[in-house]
Amino acid sequence: MSTVLETEEHQALRAAVAALGKRYGRDYMTSVVRDGDHPRELWTEAAKLGYLGVNLPEEYGGGGGGMAELSIVLEELGAAGSPLLMMVVSPAICGTVIARFGTEAQKQQWLPGLADGSLTMAFGITEPDAGSNSHRITTTARKDGDNWLLTGRKVFVSGVDIADATLIVGRTEDARTGRLKPCLFIVPRDAPGFGRSQIDMELQAPEKQFELVLDDVLLPADALVGDEDAGLLQLFAGLNPERIMTAAFGIGMGRYALARAVDYAKTRQVWKEPIGSHQAIAHPLAQAHIELELARLMMQKAAGLYDAGDDIGAGEAANMAKYAAGEACVKAVDQAVHTLGGNGLTREYGLASLITAARVARIAPVSREMILNYVSHQSLGLPKSY
């Protein structure tokens, strides 16, 4: 993959993370999933090397970088076959929100642990009846003296079983009607009234998915991150990094699948020449490579805009990057499986499970249709359809 647009530091980071990923690889991740475990060894080592917190401020133990660096880490781990999905959530969403809007006490309490991997935080926004429509969020926070009482439900929340806390998106009681004014609360995993149940997924990933029930969860005043009247700004401070990191997740997975297919096409011989000499095999793989490269360019643009403080520009680019990466990932995985034929569906080659995993980049954290709505309305100025 070309790295001309990246600094020497970024190229060195890519190489170092790729080497780490290679030491673990797809076999490691597959065995973790088979055992119902979590990739603790890789998570711990990536943290020790400073990769997990590369985007967090230096004064709190982070690397002082941004989304450009963090997206490189996830992409390269994915390209090695061992992506860490919780990187999307813990340092990228939660770490960013706390670093930008948290109190000094919240930063001291959470950021060093998020940076060194000793603390993990999940993120809960999606609700059973709201889906893509965040304005219909019904999880409600009401004042109880100096405290807060939080009530509601969330679905498809990753990693709650291993997270020390979950950053929950709700709304204040007086904001239940009218425009959404989201509030973000840190809910400790052992908070009374905070229940979770695992969702049975076809997806083969070490990170489990959960439905959450918040039944009058009593939280202290300092559980609120930022200002209860700050509105969407705080929320999108976390959602733009989420989209950038989902793009990195998809690009890394697509690269992994493509590399396996290319290796196979170079050596697999059916007639006189390796199958990769036939354009029917070679051209779709070349096309997949081009589309992954294009998606990475948009991801780099989105990360650059976000790190420069251009939230509006980053919003458009992050949505486009996530869309492009999701499409490129699905196509690359599909073509890789097809290149291997029957072998593409065997456990030995490890590509079949990626068919389901690749869909994640199309569906989450926002569907491609909602991104097309965003671009048609926000970028092109067409009438809003929803």
VOGU-3710 file (C-alpha; in Angstrom, 3 decimals, decimal comma):
1> mstvleteeh> 0,000/0,000/0,000  1,360/3,436/-0,907  2,386/5,675/1,992  3,594/8,727/0,046  1,029/11,005/1,704  2,159/10,062/5,206  4,970/11,428/7,310  7,984/9,308/8,182  6,569/8,994/11,698  3,315/7,624/10,314
11> qalraavaal> 5,163/5,188/8,079  7,228/4,011/11,034  4,053/3,600/13,111  2,478/1,521/10,338  5,509/-0,741/10,130  5,726/-1,218/13,892  2,017/-2,002/14,318  2,089/-4,327/11,305  4,932/-6,241/12,961  2,924/-6,519/16,187
21> gkrygrdymt> -0,166/-7,673/14,295  1,830/-10,285/12,436  3,017/-11,821/15,713  -0,630/-12,442/16,659  -2,530/-12,683/13,377  -5,749/-14,350/12,322  -5,038/-17,688/13,997  -4,689/-15,963/17,368  -7,973/-14,088/16,931  -9,768/-17,219/15,738
31> svvrdgdhpr> -8,612/-19,180/18,787  -9,752/-16,354/21,082  -13,221/-16,442/19,501  -13,350/-20,250/19,684  -12,553/-20,146/23,406  -15,136/-17,410/24,059  -12,314/-15,235/25,360  -11,020/-11,710/24,714  -7,736/-10,717/22,982  -6,189/-9,578/26,283
41> elwteaaklg> -2,595/-10,359/25,324  -2,744/-8,277/22,150  -4,676/-5,486/23,879  -2,121/-5,358/26,717  0,886/-5,392/24,413  -0,582/-2,753/22,082  -1,244/-0,587/25,138  2,250/-1,104/26,548  3,730/0,027/23,235  1,621/3,199/23,369
51> ylgvnlpeey> -0,644/2,324/20,438  -4,038/2,240/22,189  -3,745/5,756/23,582  -1,835/7,316/20,699  -4,679/9,832/20,178  -5,010/10,899/23,825  -3,267/13,934/25,378  0,305/13,428/26,569  -0,377/14,994/29,976  -2,740/12,077/30,715
61> ggggggmael> -0,429/9,319/29,496  -1,432/9,329/25,841  0,680/9,740/22,734  -0,470/13,273/21,938  -1,492/12,312/18,423  -4,915/12,166/16,853  -7,267/10,117/14,742  -4,665/9,943/11,966  -2,416/7,867/14,227  -5,144/5,807/15,897
71> sivleelgaa> -6,705/4,852/12,551  -3,285/3,641/11,350  -3,047/1,356/14,393  -6,447/-0,260/13,825  -5,995/-0,555/10,061  -2,644/-2,320/10,393  -3,876/-4,690/13,095  -6,833/-5,500/10,837  -4,587/-6,046/7,828  -2,693/-8,598/9,945
81> gspllmmvvs> -5,967/-10,383/10,725  -6,206/-9,278/14,355  -8,277/-6,089/14,641  -9,259/-4,756/18,067  -12,859/-3,579/17,735  -12,847/-1,988/21,200  -10,322/0,544/19,882  -13,238/2,109/18,015  -15,091/2,550/21,276  -12,714/3,002/24,198
91> paicgtviar> -9,938/5,393/23,077  -11,624/6,784/19,936  -15,147/7,627/21,134  -15,005/7,685/24,926  -11,409/8,888/25,243  -11,998/11,690/22,748  -15,232/12,874/24,394  -13,681/12,916/27,870  -10,504/14,611/26,612  -12,514/17,340/24,886
101> fgteaqkqqw> -15,392/17,907/27,295  -14,635/16,159/30,590  -13,778/17,883/33,837  -10,208/17,768/35,088  -11,263/15,116/37,622  -12,853/12,965/34,879  -9,738/13,266/32,733  -7,503/12,238/35,645  -9,785/9,336/36,513  -10,201/7,867/33,034
111> lpgladgslt> -7,671/8,994/30,433  -4,482/7,423/31,856  -6,271/4,051/32,144  -7,812/4,291/28,677  -4,358/5,146/27,322  -2,479/2,287/29,001  -5,271/-0,238/28,432  -5,935/-0,879/32,118  -9,383/0,708/31,801  -11,913/0,075/29,042
121> mafgitepda> -15,107/1,972/28,319  -18,084/0,928/26,195  -20,469/3,291/24,382  -24,263/3,055/24,346  -26,327/5,127/21,921  -28,548/2,790/19,825  -32,007/1,983/21,192  -34,511/-0,745/20,217  -37,126/1,763/19,021  -34,839/4,526/17,756
131> gsnshrittt> -32,300/2,812/15,493  -30,739/5,374/13,169  -33,036/8,129/14,454  -31,052/9,487/17,401  -33,690/12,172/17,867  -36,025/9,455/19,158  -33,720/8,487/22,012  -35,864/7,913/25,080  -33,189/7,081/27,671  -33,905/9,838/30,154
141> arkdgdnwll> -31,906/11,494/32,918  -33,740/13,316/35,652  -32,373/15,268/38,581  -32,570/13,780/42,063  -31,100/16,447/44,291  -27,468/16,717/43,199  -27,629/13,279/41,599  -29,036/11,899/38,356  -31,463/9,039/37,775  -31,027/7,341/34,409
151> tgrkvfvsgv> -33,745/5,167/32,843  -33,886/3,519/29,423  -32,674/0,745/27,129  -29,787/0,344/24,700  -28,947/-2,377/22,163  -25,867/-3,530/20,251  -23,424/-2,216/22,811  -20,005/-3,812/22,319  -17,804/-5,120/25,104  -19,926/-4,257/28,139
161> diadatlivg> -18,773/-7,462/29,836  -15,153/-6,280/29,877  -15,753/-2,530/30,183  -15,220/-0,764/33,503  -17,950/1,701/32,534  -20,252/2,581/29,646  -20,663/6,064/28,230  -24,440/6,302/27,826  -26,180/8,809/25,557  -29,439/10,042/27,056
171> rtedartgrl> -31,510/13,177/27,221  -32,613/15,300/30,152  -36,219/15,069/31,285  -37,058/18,579/30,071  -35,711/17,733/26,602  -38,050/14,809/25,926  -39,972/16,874/23,416  -38,496/19,010/20,672  -34,963/18,786/19,374  -32,546/16,256/20,795
181> kpclfivprd> -30,165/17,652/23,385  -28,043/14,637/24,175  -26,315/14,222/27,491  -23,486/11,781/28,088  -23,141/9,875/31,353  -20,403/7,577/32,628  -22,155/4,528/34,112  -19,927/2,142/36,121  -20,422/-1,539/35,304  -21,528/-2,372/38,876
191> apgfgrsqid> -24,035/0,491/39,221  -27,293/-0,756/40,830  -30,083/-0,954/38,250  -27,627/-1,320/35,343  -28,514/-4,655/33,725  -27,112/-6,345/30,627  -27,978/-9,378/28,530  -25,880/-10,773/25,709  -27,319/-10,743/22,186  -26,804/-14,021/20,316
201> melqapekqf> -24,923/-12,994/17,167  -23,906/-14,939/14,060  -20,898/-12,632/13,973  -17,695/-14,403/15,010  -15,862/-11,763/17,015  -14,303/-11,719/20,473  -16,287/-8,590/21,333  -19,770/-9,572/22,537  -22,903/-7,490/21,885  -25,316/-6,548/24,654
211> elvlddvllp> -28,724/-5,129/25,375  -28,718/-2,811/28,382  -31,527/-1,967/30,756  -31,128/1,095/32,964  -33,681/1,004/35,752  -33,388/4,224/37,771  -29,603/4,021/37,822  -28,460/6,497/40,469  -25,436/8,497/39,333  -23,505/11,272/41,077
221> adalvgdeda> -23,466/14,768/39,562  -19,959/14,202/38,189  -21,137/11,260/36,040  -22,266/13,834/33,468  -19,591/14,521/30,860  -19,581/18,113/29,670  -22,516/20,475/29,721  -26,097/19,205/29,754  -26,983/22,030/27,353  -24,073/21,545/24,928
231> gllqlfagln> -26,261/19,463/22,636  -25,037/17,696/19,533  -21,499/19,118/19,560  -20,366/16,752/22,305  -22,056/13,780/20,689  -20,459/14,338/17,285  -17,080/14,771/18,947  -17,380/11,025/19,529  -19,314/9,971/16,442  -16,876/11,381/13,879
241> perimtaafg> -13,952/9,374/15,340  -16,259/6,343/15,412  -16,850/6,657/11,671  -13,144/7,181/10,942  -12,217/4,138/13,010  -14,940/2,005/11,413  -13,386/2,943/8,073  -9,992/1,792/9,395  -11,597/-1,452/10,587  -13,101/-2,091/7,129
251> igmgryalar> -9,965/-1,160/5,197  -7,805/-3,394/7,382  -10,164/-6,353/6,975  -10,375/-5,796/3,220  -6,588/-5,677/2,951  -6,263/-8,913/4,925  -8,749/-10,753/2,712  -7,202/-9,357/-0,467  -3,682/-10,387/0,587  -4,837/-13,957/1,230
261> avdyaktrqv> -6,523/-14,083/-2,178  -3,485/-12,662/-3,976  -1,176/-15,219/-2,334  -3,537/-18,001/-3,383  -3,881/-16,676/-6,950  -0,082/-16,585/-7,329  0,402/-20,228/-6,380  -2,826/-22,075/-7,208  -2,430/-23,807/-10,557  -5,352/-25,432/-12,370
271> wkepigshqa> -4,239/-25,347/-16,034  -0,687/-24,453/-17,072  -0,329/-21,144/-15,233  -1,273/-19,854/-11,762  -4,911/-18,723/-11,722  -3,762/-15,144/-11,039  -2,522/-14,917/-14,628  -6,134/-14,951/-15,823  -7,789/-11,539/-16,039  -11,073/-12,931/-14,724
281> iahplaqahi> -9,210/-13,521/-11,443  -6,683/-10,665/-11,580  -8,903/-7,736/-12,574  -11,475/-8,030/-9,735  -8,603/-8,247/-7,235  -6,989/-5,169/-8,785  -10,321/-3,356/-8,588  -10,691/-4,302/-4,919  -7,195/-2,934/-4,254  -8,043/0,370/-5,968
291> elelarlmmq> -11,264/0,776/-3,990  -9,498/0,091/-0,678  -6,840/2,666/-1,562  -9,507/5,252/-2,408  -11,319/4,575/0,858  -8,070/5,035/2,758  -7,508/8,418/1,094  -10,894/9,639/2,318  -10,176/8,226/5,777  -6,896/10,158/5,861
301> kaaglydagd> -8,732/13,318/4,811  -11,363/12,820/7,520  -8,722/12,182/10,189  -6,734/15,230/9,062  -9,786/17,508/9,211  -10,819/16,150/12,608  -7,347/16,524/14,078  -7,210/20,098/12,731  -10,402/20,935/14,639  -12,733/21,189/11,633
311> digageaanm> -15,702/19,253/13,035  -18,076/20,146/10,193  -15,624/19,241/7,424  -14,657/16,110/9,308  -18,319/15,104/9,610  -18,782/15,008/5,856  -15,442/13,291/5,194  -15,873/10,755/8,026  -19,265/9,711/6,659  -17,836/9,379/3,155
321> akyaageacv> -14,831/7,422/4,431  -17,029/5,032/6,368  -19,277/4,525/3,324  -16,366/3,947/0,949  -14,574/1,596/3,338  -17,709/-0,454/4,006  -18,330/-0,955/0,304  -14,673/-1,706/-0,452  -14,406/-4,157/2,441  -17,486/-6,167/1,445
331> kavdqavhtl> -16,334/-6,342/-2,186  -12,771/-7,326/-1,251  -13,925/-10,101/1,091  -16,455/-11,404/-1,426  -13,862/-11,444/-4,204  -11,290/-13,095/-1,940  -13,692/-15,920/-1,055  -14,627/-16,320/-4,714  -10,964/-16,446/-5,744  -10,363/-19,391/-3,435
341> ggngltreyg> -13,500/-21,198/-4,630  -14,418/-24,018/-2,277  -11,335/-23,303/-0,160  -12,772/-19,851/0,517  -15,506/-21,486/2,574  -13,224/-23,721/4,640  -12,205/-23,050/8,196  -8,585/-23,684/7,241  -8,344/-20,565/5,090  -10,332/-18,410/7,514
351> laslitaarv> -12,076/-16,165/4,988  -15,673/-17,381/5,242  -16,207/-15,847/8,694  -15,232/-12,483/7,242  -18,337/-12,508/5,016  -20,443/-11,723/8,087  -17,822/-9,499/9,704  -17,495/-7,358/6,557  -21,179/-6,435/6,767  -20,501/-4,658/10,043
361> ariapvsrem> -18,675/-1,891/8,199  -21,761/-1,353/6,020  -24,317/-1,455/8,839  -22,611/0,081/11,872  -22,377/2,631/13,357  -24,672/4,103/10,713  -26,089/2,463/7,600  -24,921/3,398/4,140  -28,439/4,649/3,390  -28,263/7,166/6,252
371> ilnyvshqsl> -24,879/8,322/4,946  -26,414/8,819/1,507  -29,190/10,821/3,214  -26,533/12,926/4,932  -24,554/13,575/1,756  -27,620/14,329/-0,397  -28,962/16,752/2,213  -25,830/18,280/3,756  -23,364/18,152/0,848  -25,659/18,520/-2,160
381> glpksy> -28,366/20,688/-0,604  -31,228/18,418/-1,702  -34,495/18,458/0,279  -34,454/16,367/3,432  -36,346/13,094/3,068  -36,640/12,078/6,709
//
